[in-house]
Amino acid sequence: MAGKKIAYILLASVLCMIPAADVSAAAVEDFALEGTVPEERQLPRLVDNADLLTELEEEALLGTLDEISQRQAFDVAVVTVDGLGSRTPEEYADDFYDYNGYGAGENNDGALLLVSMETSKWHVSTTGYGITAITDAGLDYMSDQFVPYLSDGEYLTAF
């Protein structure tokens, strides 16, 4: 019972932070410079810095990401950015996941989809059980499902 109460309080806290979840480009660029990995998630499971979604779409997607993550004990996150700075999509996604405390359980199980608008590139970063669960074949299948929607600007459907 106490676990459910804590989960509801955390979910309510995350939902209250949605307007504050817009992290500035400078803050995102500096996220990996701190050198320490936080023990708890620092940001919501949706960070739409490229501003691809409306506020209502963000709320709906964040609710879905939170529900799936909690039900599966597997963090599922989506991050959109305008640019990657000097990083590759893989470096950026991996660093964003690690340095913002994403991951469930002792192995930090989860996956993060990064979409960069500047380069029109994306990457899925996986950790813990995510490495086993999301195979190359599975990733190919998923990309066949969501990339056409990204290309058409139907971002909510893609995510």
C-alpha positions as CSV (number, residue, x, y, z in Angstrom):
1,M,0.0,0.0,0.0
2,A,2.8,2.4,0.9
3,G,4.5,1.6,-2.4
4,K,1.4,2.6,-4.4
5,K,1.1,5.8,-2.4
6,I,4.7,6.7,-3.1
7,A,4.3,5.8,-6.8
8,Y,1.2,8.1,-7.0
9,I,3.1,10.9,-5.3
10,L,6.1,10.5,-7.6
11,L,3.8,10.5,-10.7
12,A,2.0,13.6,-9.5
13,S,5.4,15.3,-8.9
14,V,6.5,14.4,-12.4
15,L,3.3,15.7,-13.9
16,C,3.7,19.0,-12.0
17,M,7.1,19.4,-13.5
18,I,6.1,19.2,-17.2
19,P,6.5,22.9,-17.8
20,A,9.8,22.9,-16.1
21,A,11.0,19.9,-18.1
22,D,12.1,22.1,-21.0
23,V,15.8,22.0,-20.3
24,S,17.8,24.7,-22.0
25,A,20.2,23.7,-24.8
26,A,23.2,24.8,-22.7
27,A,22.0,22.7,-19.8
28,V,21.6,19.6,-22.0
29,E,25.1,20.2,-23.6
30,D,26.6,20.3,-20.1
31,F,24.8,17.2,-18.7
32,A,27.7,14.9,-19.2
33,L,30.3,17.3,-17.9
34,E,29.4,16.8,-14.3
35,G,31.2,13.5,-14.1
36,T,28.8,11.7,-11.7
37,V,25.8,9.5,-12.4
38,P,22.9,10.4,-10.2
39,E,21.2,7.6,-8.3
40,E,17.7,8.8,-9.2
41,R,16.1,10.0,-12.4
42,Q,16.6,13.8,-12.6
43,L,14.2,14.5,-15.5
44,P,10.8,13.2,-16.7
45,R,10.7,10.3,-19.1
46,L,9.8,12.8,-21.9
47,V,12.2,15.7,-22.6
48,D,10.9,17.5,-25.7
49,N,13.6,20.1,-26.2
50,A,13.0,20.3,-29.9
51,D,9.4,21.3,-29.1
52,L,7.9,18.7,-31.5
53,L,4.7,18.0,-29.4
54,T,1.9,20.2,-28.1
55,E,1.4,20.5,-24.4
56,L,-1.5,18.0,-24.5
57,E,0.5,15.5,-26.6
58,E,3.4,15.8,-24.1
59,E,1.0,15.1,-21.2
60,A,-0.5,12.1,-23.0
61,L,2.9,10.6,-24.0
62,L,4.5,11.2,-20.6
63,G,1.5,9.4,-19.0
64,T,2.0,6.5,-21.3
65,L,5.8,6.4,-20.7
66,D,5.3,6.5,-17.0
67,E,2.6,3.8,-17.0
68,I,4.7,1.4,-19.2
69,S,7.9,2.1,-17.2
70,Q,6.2,1.4,-13.8
71,R,4.3,-1.6,-15.0
72,Q,7.4,-3.2,-16.6
73,A,10.0,-2.0,-14.1
74,F,11.9,-0.8,-17.2
75,D,12.5,2.9,-17.8
76,V,11.2,4.0,-21.3
77,A,12.2,7.5,-22.2
78,V,11.9,9.8,-25.3
79,V,14.3,12.8,-25.8
80,T,14.1,15.3,-28.6
81,V,16.8,17.8,-29.3
82,D,17.6,20.4,-31.9
83,G,21.3,19.4,-32.2
84,L,23.9,17.1,-30.8
85,G,26.8,19.4,-30.3
86,S,30.0,17.5,-31.0
87,R,28.5,14.1,-30.0
88,T,27.2,11.3,-32.2
89,P,23.6,10.3,-31.7
90,E,24.8,7.2,-29.8
91,E,27.1,9.2,-27.5
92,Y,24.4,11.8,-26.8
93,A,21.7,9.2,-26.0
94,D,24.0,7.1,-23.9
95,D,25.3,10.1,-21.9
96,F,21.8,11.6,-21.5
97,Y,20.5,8.3,-20.1
98,D,23.4,7.8,-17.8
99,Y,23.9,11.3,-16.5
100,N,20.2,12.0,-15.9
101,G,19.7,8.9,-13.7
102,Y,17.4,6.9,-16.0
103,G,17.0,3.2,-15.4
104,A,15.0,0.8,-13.2
105,G,16.4,-1.6,-10.7
106,E,20.0,-2.5,-9.9
107,N,20.9,-2.9,-13.6
108,N,19.4,0.4,-14.6
109,D,17.1,-1.4,-17.0
110,G,15.6,0.7,-19.8
111,A,15.7,2.3,-23.2
112,L,15.8,5.8,-24.4
113,L,14.8,7.1,-27.9
114,L,16.8,10.2,-28.9
115,V,15.7,12.2,-32.0
116,S,17.9,15.0,-33.3
117,M,16.2,17.5,-35.6
118,E,19.4,19.1,-36.8
119,T,20.8,15.9,-38.2
120,S,17.5,14.0,-38.8
121,K,19.1,11.1,-36.9
122,W,17.8,9.0,-34.0
123,H,19.3,6.4,-31.7
124,V,17.9,4.0,-29.1
125,S,20.1,3.6,-26.1
126,T,19.6,0.5,-24.0
127,T,20.9,-0.6,-20.6
128,G,20.5,-3.6,-18.3
129,Y,17.7,-5.8,-19.6
130,G,17.2,-3.4,-22.4
131,I,20.3,-4.7,-24.1
132,T,18.8,-8.2,-24.1
133,A,15.2,-7.2,-24.8
134,I,15.8,-4.9,-27.8
135,T,17.8,-7.0,-30.3
136,D,19.1,-5.7,-33.6
137,A,16.2,-7.4,-35.4
138,G,13.7,-5.9,-32.9
139,L,15.2,-2.5,-33.4
140,D,15.0,-2.8,-37.2
141,Y,11.3,-3.8,-36.8
142,M,10.6,-0.9,-34.5
143,S,12.4,1.6,-36.8
144,D,10.3,0.4,-39.7
145,Q,7.2,1.2,-37.6
146,F,8.1,4.7,-36.3
147,V,10.6,6.3,-38.8
148,P,7.9,6.9,-41.5
149,Y,5.9,8.8,-38.9
150,L,9.0,10.8,-37.9
151,S,9.6,11.7,-41.5
152,D,6.0,12.8,-41.9
153,G,6.1,15.0,-38.8
154,E,3.6,12.8,-37.0
155,Y,5.8,12.8,-33.8
156,L,3.2,11.6,-31.3
157,T,2.3,8.6,-33.4
158,A,6.0,7.9,-34.0
159,F,6.8,7.9,-30.3
